[in-house]
Amino acid sequence: MADRVARSFRLTTMGGIAGCVLMMAGSLTSPAAGVPPARPPASQAAWPVDNPQVWQPRTRSVAVFKNGMGFFMREGEVALRDGWCTAQAVPPAAFGTLAFYSTNQGQIVDVVGSGPGETVDFDDRDAPKSAAQKRERIEVCSNMKIALTYTHKGITSCASGKLVSVSSDFAVLENEQHNFAVGLEEISRLQILELPLRIHVADATHKPPARAALGMAYLRQGITWIPEYTFRIIDDEHGELTLRGTVVNEAEDLIHCDVHFVVGVPHFIHDNLLAPVAVGQVIRTIGASVAPIQTRSQIASDAFLFSNAIRADQVGPGVVEQPAGGENRDVRAMLGNLPSLEGPASADYTVYTKKDLTLRQGEKAIVTLFVKKIGYSHIYRWNPPAQIAHYLVLHNDTDTAWTTGPCLAIDGERPLSEDLVKYTPKQGHCEIPVTTAVNVACNRSESEADRKLKAHSPAPNFFLDLVTLRGELKVRNFEKTAVTIAIETPVPGKPTVASDDGDLSVDTSKLQLLERSGAIRWQIRLDSGASKTLTYQYERYVPSK
């Protein structure tokens, strides 16, 4: 007996006379020792357990969306006991998105259980009562935090702590207060603590495999990215566009992880609900707001940071058909290794990937996603009675779409503009306002050309005159180079005539005679020093006097 006690004592990390007395007692009866140690914070993505049968997957990739959600994928190998392994708590996965799988061919994950922890009763029904069988079953829990129910001198107690050793007679536990031993003959129940998941793996041979390579995929809240662009002018035709993404990570630690910045947000209808397996396992959940309060308030007021619903107009009036530099530019020379999401269902998404990124929970990082040489041109827009405005037109000749985000345009050391790059598809374009065009003069005038008295009577003793008005728009270019001007003038009536092939349109939501309105549009090319006069007519009804 003394030899067995000595061997058990050597397995512990506590020395001194008090430890020896404790070991010779053979078991622990102090109620305080039965209190389980405190759980690690739920915000920790993983806490290490030195046991081959504990599955401890590493986050290998995460797809980050701009709505505060991320799709995580973890993988790792594990040893199995009769096809089973244990794992830590499921993260707060969104309902309908949690999946467990095996990466080994011929193996499948057929059972995933979640609860307070695996429990084994040594009652010759759940598990054999013999000390040898108990030792074999308890020994596989090495370095795990367990609870042992035992009966000593007629008193049933529970001891908990990390299993540091198992001899032929004792199981040695360690907790924050001290080390102690429990006699195997006295143990009636084993419960594994802080490892609430049980995973079973089956294969085609119907024999429990000894090892498995498992994966877990899930969508969760707590991570987002915010895009920012910088456009630097290089010469009269080309500029350098840089896209950076600010990652705000309040979800979990990312260690040497591939982070995919996704342009576009898939449809997740249940993203506000937890997966049933995760319910009850989450101590601390992450709300929809993952950014600091200052950033959060900005995002709430500027919804474009979440979505690509605001898109650059690709087919409307005033589109610049040809980028600066002509038709024969070498587009391939401007393309780089921008990653894109391939596949038959990926037309609405673009992915920028940053490999081997380390970003702890609670950290933020600014990541450069691409630096591209692109073409640009100029357009001037005039919407009377406002002044003519100057815009830069950025041409997306790259092989990927541009997501919605703020953009700073600079020329050398001088800032030109800070505005929004709207979602721009491949081969599309977007415009950034620069300033009022002081070197392109403009003037608008209108006069009455004709009036038909009492042309219409919508009610007894109520008459309307039909008035024809004539308008004139004058522009002159004082710039050193030719300019393209897109003009859109609204009129409070029905446009009827426009010079220079102006495009006439009416507002179909205002068809009553006294509410009719429309617009006339032109796009003209004006050489340096040249002038142009455009004319138009429209009709409107006014009450007769």
Steps between C-alpha positions, in 0.01 A plus 500: 500500500782736586663439161177583319457818701858601425453442128182707503676774694780522244238558229388824660658843487454581870766417758530530874352326798147630433500340157618168644225499760246574228620212286501252787136588564428335166218736407371851558197575714522880522188651336702799375704275276187391319441847358589494127765748391384816325430468128713696258338812352262414217672761286804274470495314171691206650686398814764228464449152643791258481299197402494331156128421526398863540426654163657847491448632147681806370318773309648473152278739307223754550287677242420847635188686392428869546183435702688385812493128420781258426505143365769307690661168414703306758690176447719268706595136560399301807536150649177306551379261771247258354443765232438779752683819591413804708523867416452841651184708482349587166543867412180707464422359157199631308209262460523285190870569435682264740658195334744231620684286246793265451768576244608134483353306212250237611438658841194692609398684815175325589432621857568834670381529859498805724438523871665561838774249413538128438395291802587136569338296780707205624199280579566196276233634266644821360859389575662217701560544874841335512796716600688397186216611273462826695871565468489441125198728456629778726854487361387623157390822673860596576542880541125554464293670769275232644268438795511168688211386720623258770390351831744499793401364840136508398507865392450581131695802375614656175854610421593704195820619337748420226594134476879493533556128555334162545667213689369150561315626809460877479397777266697817575325832445627856514304816553577858600521414873699175515560153358320192627438133421178302476498124536387320185295246698294784647417679171144457370477771234725694263399827337713698255478874573528795262492276192128496425523359147519131413568411137476152348669403176402196292654351189399258227654198677263540798804490728576796723795689347798579721553853366310758301555836335192706582370837397235742622340782301264763635372853456518734799480864595794698628721586205467753219706694250478855371650582157695817424648611168779736402527618141831663404537670163805384304459684170225640277354156432598267781480483876573260782204361695570346841238307695551451873272312735470580870420179687326529837525164678291445812431133423802280571876478459624459143849348498673458162157500340388566143254791510269546203348846459170444319336758275128437537300335780332160451144448616496365857142505625575356846814694584334639816438152647751260656550142386321264745828329595646838596204608715594491867873474427559869442588707806583818315340576165591768253233748395445626149724796576863394494669833448570768761215739573648775282532268201165339575314831485660580166406161358141542619468833322684387184344172399721477192777360720296182536368448151564537131141607438627845398653438161666718243270570205624299202217557249348838583542830315835666492701177495854543372534222248878516446763529773782748457780357290294364212384153405836327459634516851664179624246402762690183598799707600283668761361175645659331796442201722173617651324193641147435384228258607463240231205270442159489331326682788766763569406773257377730777808465721863599490755391758828663601722261697769581755693186590671420829345785700518505880237713672401442859152550638447868579758616246460702182722502194526691173584259219601601148295285264621627164696775328400534133583726213175606334381744236304809581338787311304818573140600461322828580140491611257790484158483660355854471459714699805359683853567376699254290680239712819313414515119551774240470385184323681186622492214250499149640723318255604251768369144524295557815214718619556794733304502822328807641724715717643848560778619270764772533628637167840672504724666242857497624479653848167673438166344595241527225192341647364258758179329406342161444605233253173325431486132413658472155496175298783386278528715187276759666584846627423730791519875552654705780405869529797737509381860515304773324637545147611865511662480154183388322252788488127448467178700472132411475209718386132437423224706333138457399467402131123450469175495702165348416238665717242277661637197316342260746209509749521214752194632692217749449625857514858380541739548206863420433738673261753293305835680514799413283834602647835515328827439684861565413812348657843648429834341596857609432819303567793691652696183580820425309358172372169383357230404751199272497190658654188307601205738531163427654253784535166444673189675366164556676296364209513273196821536292425513127810615309877481563790595277811286445310173542409568862323217676146585620336329796193551718435416863236227478409546867377856421250478216235746614502811281602744771768265641671382183879504503785358297866539410727547198847343485806555282857379498732722300871525431638854518848591383722741688377859448182386323142601581169322452135609513225244555131577462183326608126552537237365734130544564322560826144579605434795728169636634347773283461841654 
